[in-house]
Amino acid sequence: MALGALIIKAHLGLTDEQLVEQIKENPYLEFVIGLEAFKYSAQFNPSFSDCL
């Protein structure tokens, strides 16, 4: 999940907060990070990438 999120963030040039919003709104991005079903809630905290 972390690697997929970082790839999306770098490719789209997003901030941490924008990344979480994009993943939350886009089922294709959820699939890229390894989720099997669409969810309306955020998958992780925007400060998650600060830990990497």
N, CA, C and O atoms as a Maestro MAE file, in Angstrom:
{
 s_m_m2io_version
 :::
 2.0.0
}

f_m_ct {
 s_m_title
 :::
 protein
 m_atom[208] {
  # First column is atom index #
  i_m_mmod_type
  r_m_x_coord
  r_m_y_coord
  r_m_z_coord
  i_m_residue_number
  s_m_chain_name
  s_m_pdb_residue_name
  s_m_pdb_atom_name
  i_m_atomic_number
  :::
  1 25 0.822 -1.170 0.000 1 A "MET " " N  " 7
  2 3 0.000 0.000 0.000 1 A "MET " " CA " 6
  3 2 0.879 1.251 0.000 1 A "MET " " C  " 6
  4 15 0.606 2.206 -0.727 1 A "MET " " O  " 8
  5 25 1.919 1.240 0.807 2 A "ALA " " N  " 7
  6 3 2.788 2.423 0.902 2 A "ALA " " CA " 6
  7 2 3.489 2.709 -0.420 2 A "ALA " " C  " 6
  8 15 3.550 3.861 -0.850 2 A "ALA " " O  " 8
  9 25 4.010 1.690 -1.060 3 A "LEU " " N  " 7
  10 3 4.715 1.895 -2.328 3 A "LEU " " CA " 6
  11 2 3.757 2.415 -3.399 3 A "LEU " " C  " 6
  12 15 4.088 3.344 -4.136 3 A "LEU " " O  " 8
  13 25 2.583 1.820 -3.480 4 A "GLY " " N  " 7
  14 3 1.597 2.282 -4.446 4 A "GLY " " CA " 6
  15 2 1.208 3.724 -4.220 4 A "GLY " " C  " 6
  16 15 1.075 4.494 -5.171 4 A "GLY " " O  " 8
  17 25 1.022 4.098 -2.950 5 A "ALA " " N  " 7
  18 3 0.660 5.469 -2.619 5 A "ALA " " CA " 6
  19 2 1.772 6.441 -2.996 5 A "ALA " " C  " 6
  20 15 1.502 7.524 -3.515 5 A "ALA " " O  " 8
  21 25 3.004 6.063 -2.741 6 A "LEU " " N  " 7
  22 3 4.127 6.935 -3.100 6 A "LEU " " CA " 6
  23 2 4.275 7.092 -4.609 6 A "LEU " " C  " 6
  24 15 4.615 8.172 -5.092 6 A "LEU " " O  " 8
  25 25 4.024 6.030 -5.344 7 A "ILE " " N  " 7
  26 3 4.097 6.097 -6.810 7 A "ILE " " CA " 6
  27 2 3.015 7.038 -7.341 7 A "ILE " " C  " 6
  28 15 3.282 7.876 -8.203 7 A "ILE " " O  " 8
  29 25 1.790 6.895 -6.820 8 A "ILE " " N  " 7
  30 3 0.695 7.772 -7.240 8 A "ILE " " CA " 6
  31 2 1.023 9.220 -6.899 8 A "ILE " " C  " 6
  32 15 0.833 10.116 -7.721 8 A "ILE " " O  " 8
  33 25 1.515 9.442 -5.688 9 A "LYS " " N  " 7
  34 3 1.837 10.801 -5.234 9 A "LYS " " CA " 6
  35 2 2.882 11.436 -6.139 9 A "LYS " " C  " 6
  36 15 2.730 12.589 -6.541 9 A "LYS " " O  " 8
  37 25 3.929 10.710 -6.461 10 A "ALA " " N  " 7
  38 3 4.999 11.245 -7.300 10 A "ALA " " CA " 6
  39 2 4.526 11.464 -8.741 10 A "ALA " " C  " 6
  40 15 4.847 12.481 -9.357 10 A "ALA " " O  " 8
  41 25 3.772 10.518 -9.263 11 A "HIS " " N  " 7
  42 3 3.322 10.600 -10.654 11 A "HIS " " CA " 6
  43 2 2.365 11.771 -10.872 11 A "HIS " " C  " 6
  44 15 2.438 12.452 -11.894 11 A "HIS " " O  " 8
  45 25 1.470 12.004 -9.912 12 A "LEU " " N  " 7
  46 3 0.483 13.063 -10.055 12 A "LEU " " CA " 6
  47 2 0.915 14.383 -9.424 12 A "LEU " " C  " 6
  48 15 0.244 15.401 -9.594 12 A "LEU " " O  " 8
  49 25 2.036 14.370 -8.695 13 A "GLY " " N  " 7
  50 3 2.524 15.595 -8.068 13 A "GLY " " CA " 6
  51 2 1.598 16.120 -6.981 13 A "GLY " " C  " 6
  52 15 1.322 17.318 -6.921 13 A "GLY " " O  " 8
  53 25 1.121 15.229 -6.123 14 A "LEU " " N  " 7
  54 3 0.148 15.589 -5.099 14 A "LEU " " CA " 6
  55 2 0.798 15.818 -3.745 14 A "LEU " " C  " 6
  56 15 1.884 15.311 -3.466 14 A "LEU " " O  " 8
  57 25 0.113 16.591 -2.906 15 A "THR " " N  " 7
  58 3 0.510 16.688 -1.499 15 A "THR " " CA " 6
  59 2 -0.065 15.467 -0.778 15 A "THR " " C  " 6
  60 15 -0.839 14.706 -1.357 15 A "THR " " O  " 8
  61 25 0.315 15.289 0.473 16 A "ASP " " N  " 7
  62 3 -0.190 14.152 1.245 16 A "ASP " " CA " 6
  63 2 -1.718 14.196 1.358 16 A "ASP " " C  " 6
  64 15 -2.390 13.178 1.187 16 A "ASP " " O  " 8
  65 25 -2.252 15.369 1.644 17 A "GLU " " N  " 7
  66 3 -3.692 15.512 1.792 17 A "GLU " " CA " 6
  67 2 -4.419 15.263 0.476 17 A "GLU " " C  " 6
  68 15 -5.465 14.615 0.454 17 A "GLU " " O  " 8
  69 25 -3.867 15.775 -0.618 18 A "GLN " " N  " 7
  70 3 -4.468 15.556 -1.931 18 A "GLN " " CA " 6
  71 2 -4.427 14.078 -2.312 18 A "GLN " " C  " 6
  72 15 -5.366 13.560 -2.917 18 A "GLN " " O  " 8
  73 25 -3.348 13.411 -1.961 19 A "LEU " " N  " 7
  74 3 -3.218 11.985 -2.248 19 A "LEU " " CA " 6
  75 2 -4.318 11.192 -1.574 19 A "LEU " " C  " 6
  76 15 -4.956 10.352 -2.208 19 A "LEU " " O  " 8
  77 25 -4.549 11.451 -0.290 20 A "VAL " " N  " 7
  78 3 -5.592 10.734 0.445 20 A "VAL " " CA " 6
  79 2 -6.957 10.995 -0.183 20 A "VAL " " C  " 6
  80 15 -7.753 10.066 -0.330 20 A "VAL " " O  " 8
  81 25 -7.238 12.222 -0.550 21 A "GLU " " N  " 7
  82 3 -8.522 12.559 -1.180 21 A "GLU " " CA " 6
  83 2 -8.672 11.858 -2.527 21 A "GLU " " C  " 6
  84 15 -9.738 11.320 -2.826 21 A "GLU " " O  " 8
  85 25 -7.624 11.858 -3.336 22 A "GLN " " N  " 7
  86 3 -7.688 11.207 -4.648 22 A "GLN " " CA " 6
  87 2 -7.924 9.708 -4.519 22 A "GLN " " C  " 6
  88 15 -8.730 9.135 -5.252 22 A "GLN " " O  " 8
  89 25 -7.224 9.079 -3.590 23 A "ILE " " N  " 7
  90 3 -7.398 7.635 -3.397 23 A "ILE " " CA " 6
  91 2 -8.802 7.343 -2.888 23 A "ILE " " C  " 6
  92 15 -9.419 6.357 -3.290 23 A "ILE " " O  " 8
  93 25 -9.306 8.198 -2.006 24 A "LYS " " N  " 7
  94 3 -10.640 8.004 -1.447 24 A "LYS " " CA " 6
  95 2 -11.720 8.123 -2.520 24 A "LYS " " C  " 6
  96 15 -12.748 7.450 -2.433 24 A "LYS " " O  " 8
  97 25 -11.506 8.963 -3.523 25 A "GLU " " N  " 7
  98 3 -12.518 9.239 -4.547 25 A "GLU " " CA " 6
  99 2 -12.382 8.385 -5.807 25 A "GLU " " C  " 6
  100 15 -13.302 8.360 -6.625 25 A "GLU " " O  " 8
  101 25 -11.281 7.698 -5.983 26 A "ASN " " N  " 7
  102 3 -11.028 7.006 -7.245 26 A "ASN " " CA " 6
  103 2 -10.809 5.500 -7.024 26 A "ASN " " C  " 6
  104 15 -9.789 5.105 -6.460 26 A "ASN " " O  " 8
  105 25 -11.758 4.659 -7.464 27 A "PRO " " N  " 7
  106 3 -11.609 3.212 -7.262 27 A "PRO " " CA " 6
  107 2 -10.399 2.625 -8.000 27 A "PRO " " C  " 6
  108 15 -9.852 1.610 -7.568 27 A "PRO " " O  " 8
  109 25 -9.982 3.238 -9.087 28 A "TYR " " N  " 7
  110 3 -8.806 2.740 -9.807 28 A "TYR " " CA " 6
  111 2 -7.538 2.918 -8.978 28 A "TYR " " C  " 6
  112 15 -6.675 2.040 -8.950 28 A "TYR " " O  " 8
  113 25 -7.433 4.059 -8.304 29 A "LEU " " N  " 7
  114 3 -6.268 4.283 -7.445 29 A "LEU " " CA " 6
  115 2 -6.299 3.356 -6.241 29 A "LEU " " C  " 6
  116 15 -5.250 2.906 -5.780 29 A "LEU " " O  " 8
  117 25 -7.492 3.064 -5.725 30 A "GLU " " N  " 7
  118 3 -7.596 2.115 -4.623 30 A "GLU " " CA " 6
  119 2 -7.089 0.739 -5.069 30 A "GLU " " C  " 6
  120 15 -6.422 0.040 -4.307 30 A "GLU " " O  " 8
  121 25 -7.408 0.364 -6.295 31 A "PHE " " N  " 7
  122 3 -6.927 -0.912 -6.827 31 A "PHE " " CA " 6
  123 2 -5.403 -0.920 -6.937 31 A "PHE " " C  " 6
  124 15 -4.764 -1.927 -6.630 31 A "PHE " " O  " 8
  125 25 -4.819 0.198 -7.372 32 A "VAL " " N  " 7
  126 3 -3.365 0.294 -7.523 32 A "VAL " " CA " 6
  127 2 -2.650 0.073 -6.188 32 A "VAL " " C  " 6
  128 15 -1.582 -0.537 -6.145 32 A "VAL " " O  " 8
  129 25 -3.245 0.572 -5.099 33 A "ILE " " N  " 7
  130 3 -2.579 0.394 -3.805 33 A "ILE " " CA " 6
  131 2 -2.920 -0.938 -3.150 33 A "ILE " " C  " 6
  132 15 -2.473 -1.209 -2.036 33 A "ILE " " O  " 8
  133 25 -3.705 -1.770 -3.826 34 A "GLY " " N  " 7
  134 3 -3.925 -3.122 -3.345 34 A "GLY " " CA " 6
  135 2 -5.237 -3.400 -2.645 34 A "GLY " " C  " 6
  136 15 -5.415 -4.479 -2.082 34 A "GLY " " O  " 8
  137 25 -6.159 -2.453 -2.667 35 A "LEU " " N  " 7
  138 3 -7.456 -2.699 -2.040 35 A "LEU " " CA " 6
  139 2 -8.338 -3.497 -2.989 35 A "LEU " " C  " 6
  140 15 -8.285 -3.308 -4.204 35 A "LEU " " O  " 8
  141 25 -9.145 -4.382 -2.433 36 A "GLU " " N  " 7
  142 3 -9.980 -5.238 -3.269 36 A "GLU " " CA " 6
  143 2 -11.397 -4.715 -3.449 36 A "GLU " " C  " 6
  144 15 -12.116 -5.176 -4.335 36 A "GLU " " O  " 8
  145 25 -11.812 -3.754 -2.616 37 A "ALA " " N  " 7
  146 3 -13.168 -3.225 -2.714 37 A "ALA " " CA " 6
  147 2 -13.143 -1.713 -2.495 37 A "ALA " " C  " 6
  148 15 -12.311 -1.196 -1.749 37 A "ALA " " O  " 8
  149 25 -14.072 -1.009 -3.162 38 A "PHE " " N  " 7
  150 3 -14.160 0.439 -3.021 38 A "PHE " " CA " 6
  151 2 -14.640 0.801 -1.621 38 A "PHE " " C  " 6
  152 15 -15.564 0.177 -1.100 38 A "PHE " " O  " 8
  153 25 -14.021 1.800 -1.013 39 A "LYS " " N  " 7
  154 3 -14.412 2.283 0.306 39 A "LYS " " CA " 6
  155 2 -14.528 3.796 0.246 39 A "LYS " " C  " 6
  156 15 -13.742 4.462 -0.427 39 A "LYS " " O  " 8
  157 25 -15.520 4.339 0.958 40 A "TYR " " N  " 7
  158 3 -15.731 5.781 0.959 40 A "TYR " " CA " 6
  159 2 -14.852 6.509 1.966 40 A "TYR " " C  " 6
  160 15 -14.709 7.729 1.891 40 A "TYR " " O  " 8
  161 25 -14.269 5.787 2.894 41 A "SER " " N  " 7
  162 3 -13.443 6.423 3.926 41 A "SER " " CA " 6
  163 2 -11.986 6.487 3.484 41 A "SER " " C  " 6
  164 15 -11.563 5.760 2.585 41 A "SER " " O  " 8
  165 25 -11.230 7.365 4.129 42 A "ALA " " N  " 7
  166 3 -9.800 7.468 3.841 42 A "ALA " " CA " 6
  167 2 -9.101 6.184 4.289 42 A "ALA " " C  " 6
  168 15 -9.449 5.607 5.319 42 A "ALA " " O  " 8
  169 25 -8.124 5.749 3.514 43 A "GLN " " N  " 7
  170 3 -7.438 4.499 3.819 43 A "GLN " " CA " 6
  171 2 -6.295 4.673 4.796 43 A "GLN " " C  " 6
  172 15 -5.882 3.711 5.444 43 A "GLN " " O  " 8
  173 25 -5.777 5.884 4.909 44 A "PHE " " N  " 7
  174 3 -4.725 6.181 5.870 44 A "PHE " " CA " 6
  175 2 -4.670 7.673 6.110 44 A "PHE " " C  " 6
  176 15 -5.266 8.461 5.376 44 A "PHE " " O  " 8
  177 25 -3.951 8.044 7.140 45 A "ASN " " N  " 7
  178 3 -3.805 9.439 7.542 45 A "ASN " " CA " 6
  179 2 -2.865 10.152 6.564 45 A "ASN " " C  " 6
  180 15 -1.878 9.556 6.134 45 A "ASN " " O  " 8
  181 25 -3.140 11.405 6.200 46 A "PRO " " N  " 7
  182 3 -2.244 12.125 5.278 46 A "PRO " " CA " 6
  183 2 -0.795 12.215 5.766 46 A "PRO " " C  " 6
  184 15 0.113 12.356 4.947 46 A "PRO " " O  " 8
  185 25 -0.562 12.138 7.053 47 A "SER " " N  " 7
  186 3 0.805 12.198 7.576 47 A "SER " " CA " 6
  187 2 1.517 10.863 7.443 47 A "SER " " C  " 6
  188 15 2.671 10.742 7.853 47 A "SER " " O  " 8
  189 25 0.858 9.855 6.878 48 A "PHE " " N  " 7
  190 3 1.424 8.510 6.707 48 A "PHE " " CA " 6
  191 2 2.746 8.549 5.934 48 A "PHE " " C  " 6
  192 15 3.699 7.860 6.298 48 A "PHE " " O  " 8
  193 25 2.803 9.343 4.881 49 A "SER " " N  " 7
  194 3 4.008 9.366 4.046 49 A "SER " " CA " 6
  195 2 5.183 10.022 4.762 49 A "SER " " C  " 6
  196 15 6.324 9.851 4.334 49 A "SER " " O  " 8
  197 25 4.939 10.765 5.836 50 A "ASP " " N  " 7
  198 3 6.032 11.350 6.605 50 A "ASP " " CA " 6
  199 2 6.860 10.272 7.293 50 A "ASP " " C  " 6
  200 15 8.020 10.499 7.635 50 A "ASP " " O  " 8
  201 25 6.265 9.101 7.494 51 A "CYS " " N  " 7
  202 3 6.948 8.010 8.187 51 A "CYS " " CA " 6
  203 2 7.896 7.249 7.268 51 A "CYS " " C  " 6
  204 15 8.726 6.470 7.738 51 A "CYS " " O  " 8
  205 25 7.776 7.470 5.963 52 A "LEU " " N  " 7
  206 3 8.571 6.692 5.002 52 A "LEU " " CA " 6
  207 2 9.909 7.318 4.724 52 A "LEU " " C  " 6
  208 15 10.690 6.783 3.938 52 A "LEU " " O  " 8
  :::
 }
 m_bond[207] {
  # First column is bond index #
  i_m_from
  i_m_to
  i_m_order
  :::
  1 1 2 1
  2 2 3 1
  3 3 4 2
  4 3 5 1
  5 5 6 1
  6 6 7 1
  7 7 8 2
  8 7 9 1
  9 9 10 1
  10 10 11 1
  11 11 12 2
  12 11 13 1
  13 13 14 1
  14 14 15 1
  15 15 16 2
  16 15 17 1
  17 17 18 1
  18 18 19 1
  19 19 20 2
  20 19 21 1
  21 21 22 1
  22 22 23 1
  23 23 24 2
  24 23 25 1
  25 25 26 1
  26 26 27 1
  27 27 28 2
  28 27 29 1
  29 29 30 1
  30 30 31 1
  31 31 32 2
  32 31 33 1
  33 33 34 1
  34 34 35 1
  35 35 36 2
  36 35 37 1
  37 37 38 1
  38 38 39 1
  39 39 40 2
  40 39 41 1
  41 41 42 1
  42 42 43 1
  43 43 44 2
  44 43 45 1
  45 45 46 1
  46 46 47 1
  47 47 48 2
  48 47 49 1
  49 49 50 1
  50 50 51 1
  51 51 52 2
  52 51 53 1
  53 53 54 1
  54 54 55 1
  55 55 56 2
  56 55 57 1
  57 57 58 1
  58 58 59 1
  59 59 60 2
  60 59 61 1
  61 61 62 1
  62 62 63 1
  63 63 64 2
  64 63 65 1
  65 65 66 1
  66 66 67 1
  67 67 68 2
  68 67 69 1
  69 69 70 1
  70 70 71 1
  71 71 72 2
  72 71 73 1
  73 73 74 1
  74 74 75 1
  75 75 76 2
  76 75 77 1
  77 77 78 1
  78 78 79 1
  79 79 80 2
  80 79 81 1
  81 81 82 1
  82 82 83 1
  83 83 84 2
  84 83 85 1
  85 85 86 1
  86 86 87 1
  87 87 88 2
  88 87 89 1
  89 89 90 1
  90 90 91 1
  91 91 92 2
  92 91 93 1
  93 93 94 1
  94 94 95 1
  95 95 96 2
  96 95 97 1
  97 97 98 1
  98 98 99 1
  99 99 100 2
  100 99 101 1
  101 101 102 1
  102 102 103 1
  103 103 104 2
  104 103 105 1
  105 105 106 1
  106 106 107 1
  107 107 108 2
  108 107 109 1
  109 109 110 1
  110 110 111 1
  111 111 112 2
  112 111 113 1
  113 113 114 1
  114 114 115 1
  115 115 116 2
  116 115 117 1
  117 117 118 1
  118 118 119 1
  119 119 120 2
  120 119 121 1
  121 121 122 1
  122 122 123 1
  123 123 124 2
  124 123 125 1
  125 125 126 1
  126 126 127 1
  127 127 128 2
  128 127 129 1
  129 129 130 1
  130 130 131 1
  131 131 132 2
  132 131 133 1
  133 133 134 1
  134 134 135 1
  135 135 136 2
  136 135 137 1
  137 137 138 1
  138 138 139 1
  139 139 140 2
  140 139 141 1
  141 141 142 1
  142 142 143 1
  143 143 144 2
  144 143 145 1
  145 145 146 1
  146 146 147 1
  147 147 148 2
  148 147 149 1
  149 149 150 1
  150 150 151 1
  151 151 152 2
  152 151 153 1
  153 153 154 1
  154 154 155 1
  155 155 156 2
  156 155 157 1
  157 157 158 1
  158 158 159 1
  159 159 160 2
  160 159 161 1
  161 161 162 1
  162 162 163 1
  163 163 164 2
  164 163 165 1
  165 165 166 1
  166 166 167 1
  167 167 168 2
  168 167 169 1
  169 169 170 1
  170 170 171 1
  171 171 172 2
  172 171 173 1
  173 173 174 1
  174 174 175 1
  175 175 176 2
  176 175 177 1
  177 177 178 1
  178 178 179 1
  179 179 180 2
  180 179 181 1
  181 181 182 1
  182 182 183 1
  183 183 184 2
  184 183 185 1
  185 185 186 1
  186 186 187 1
  187 187 188 2
  188 187 189 1
  189 189 190 1
  190 190 191 1
  191 191 192 2
  192 191 193 1
  193 193 194 1
  194 194 195 1
  195 195 196 2
  196 195 197 1
  197 197 198 1
  198 198 199 1
  199 199 200 2
  200 199 201 1
  201 201 202 1
  202 202 203 1
  203 203 204 2
  204 203 205 1
  205 205 206 1
  206 206 207 1
  207 207 208 2
  :::
 }
}
